[in-house]
Amino acid sequence: MPEESTTPDLEELIRRSIEAFNRRDLDAAVTIYTPDAVWDISWAGLGVYTGREAIRGFFEDWRGSYEDFEQVLEEFRDFGKGVTLFIGIQRGRPRGSDRWLQWRWGAVATWADRLLEYVTNYANPDEARAAAERLAEERAQADA
């Protein structure tokens, strides 16, 4: 009987990072990023963050603006060639409010040596899915 790998797959790494984010362990949440990783959330006018510490700072600010907050990974897809898609749901209660907000988002990520190197966030999960498919196809053609 073949041995099962004890190395987590990319989806498991994302799940662990989200779980760490949810429990406010931001140091653990960013361990899956390369030291010079990029977190692009420019679609929302929130900028582009370069480097693990800058990404951690963004996460701290984002998480800190909510009294209660959780993320759930809804979908994960590995396209190969270092390209993945993840779609999540965020639900939170902003500080000083009794109202809850909920939204879906998508992200296209590229990986190097099992670490995230570039994450582009999208407000529309379908746009994220299409972008991931295009990027994977471009990388496959470049390798052909």
C-alpha positions in Angstrom: 0.0 0.0 0.0 1.5 3.4 -1.0 2.3 5.8 1.7 0.2 9.0 1.8 2.2 12.2 1.5 2.5 14.1 4.8 3.1 17.3 2.8 0.0 19.5 2.7 -1.3 20.2 -0.8 -1.9 23.8 -1.9 -5.5 23.8 -1.0 -4.7 22.7 2.6 -2.1 25.5 2.8 -4.7 28.0 1.9 -7.2 26.5 4.4 -4.6 26.7 7.1 -3.8 30.3 6.3 -7.5 31.3 6.3 -8.0 29.5 9.7 -5.0 31.4 11.1 -6.5 34.7 9.8 -9.8 33.9 11.4 -8.2 33.3 14.8 -6.1 36.5 14.4 -2.8 34.6 14.1 -1.6 36.8 11.3 2.0 35.6 11.6 0.8 32.1 10.8 -1.5 33.4 8.1 1.4 34.9 6.1 3.8 31.9 6.4 2.5 30.6 3.0 3.8 33.8 1.2 7.3 34.2 -0.2 9.3 37.0 1.5 8.7 39.3 -1.5 5.1 38.1 -2.3 2.6 40.6 -3.8 -1.0 41.0 -2.6 -3.0 43.0 -5.2 -6.3 44.4 -4.1 -6.2 47.4 -6.3 -9.6 46.6 -7.8 -11.0 48.0 -4.5 -8.8 51.0 -4.4 -6.9 49.4 -1.5 -3.5 49.1 -3.3 -0.8 46.5 -3.9 1.3 45.2 -1.0 4.7 43.8 -1.6 6.5 41.6 1.0 5.3 39.3 3.7 5.4 42.1 6.3 3.4 44.5 4.2 0.8 41.8 3.5 0.6 41.0 7.2 0.1 44.8 7.9 -2.8 44.9 5.4 -4.3 41.8 7.0 -4.0 43.3 10.4 -5.8 46.5 9.3 -8.5 44.6 7.5 -9.1 42.2 10.3 -8.9 44.9 12.9 -11.8 46.9 11.4 -14.2 44.1 12.4 -15.4 43.1 15.8 -16.4 39.7 14.5 -15.1 38.2 11.3 -14.7 34.9 9.5 -13.7 33.6 6.1 -14.6 30.3 4.5 -13.0 28.8 1.5 -15.8 27.9 -0.9 -13.8 26.7 -3.9 -10.2 25.9 -4.7 -8.8 24.8 -8.0 -5.3 24.0 -9.0 -4.8 24.6 -12.7 -1.2 23.4 -12.7 1.8 25.5 -13.9 1.8 27.2 -10.5 -1.7 28.8 -10.9 -4.6 28.4 -8.5 -8.0 29.9 -7.9 -9.6 30.3 -4.6 -13.1 31.7 -3.9 -14.2 32.6 -0.5 -16.9 34.1 1.6 -16.2 36.7 4.1 -18.6 37.6 6.9 -18.0 40.3 9.4 -19.5 42.8 11.8 -17.7 46.1 11.6 -16.5 47.7 14.9 -19.3 49.8 16.5 -22.0 48.2 14.4 -24.6 45.6 15.1 -25.0 44.8 11.3 -23.2 41.9 9.6 -21.8 42.1 6.1 -21.2 39.2 3.8 -19.5 39.0 0.4 -17.9 36.5 -2.0 -14.5 37.2 -3.5 -12.1 35.4 -5.8 -8.3 35.3 -6.0 -5.9 34.1 -8.6 -2.6 33.0 -7.2 0.8 32.0 -8.5 3.1 29.7 -6.5 6.8 29.0 -6.3 8.2 26.2 -4.2 4.8 25.8 -2.5 4.7 29.4 -1.4 2.4 32.1 -2.7 4.3 34.6 -4.8 1.5 36.8 -6.3 -2.2 37.0 -5.4 -4.6 39.1 -7.5 -8.0 39.6 -5.7 -11.3 40.1 -7.6 -14.7 41.3 -6.4 -16.4 39.0 -8.9 -15.5 35.3 -8.5 -16.4 34.6 -12.1 -13.8 37.2 -13.3 -11.2 35.5 -11.0 -12.1 32.1 -12.5 -11.7 33.4 -16.1 -8.4 35.2 -15.2 -7.0 32.0 -13.7 -8.0 29.9 -16.7 -6.3 32.5 -19.0 -3.1 32.6 -16.9 -2.9 28.8 -16.8 -3.3 28.6 -20.6 -0.7 31.3 -21.2 1.8 29.4 -19.0 1.0 26.1 -20.7 1.6 27.7 -24.1 4.8 29.2 -23.0 6.1 25.8 -21.9 5.0 24.2 -25.2 
